[in-house]
């Protein structure tokens, strides 16, 4: 079992090393960070969506902005779109699960906001619908996916596609990159004197 644990850790490290050596991917993370800083500075918000473990990661990252990361500071307007279970179950039941995010985005989003969709496959129907609507509304789309980007790829203003097809390794990188963005945004928006 010890060797299996070491092998899993090694696989996780190798994917992160691939991310580290991908200058284009690092540049995209930097651009997304700048867009998030600009959105918050302009009074816009950052919304997140995902399914399953990616929903948990979406909620986690939204909380880093709306709560705090390292610094005691004012909250930033950020939310994961799946947190209202009454809404989620009603819309899924009445309209279909593929519309749960786009319907809420229509009510909450405005031009200049960011919508961050986390999907390891890049093929989640509810995120695709939300990204399609985001394009119509002038909401900036950021996709966090696996290697190919899936069907989300052409709908993303910014695509952070982790070079792996292994769901747990992709999700580990999503949360790492999310933490990097949160830290850099917080440092810029709330500089220490």
PyMOL commands that set and color helices and strands:
alter all, ss='L'
color gray80, all
select helices_A, chain A and resi 2-20+23-41+53-66+85-94+97-108+125-137+150-155+167-189
alter helices_A, ss='H'
color red, helices_A
select strands_A, chain A and resi 46-50+78-80+114-118+140-145+158-161
alter strands_A, ss='S'
color yellow, strands_A
deselect
rebuild
show_as cartoon
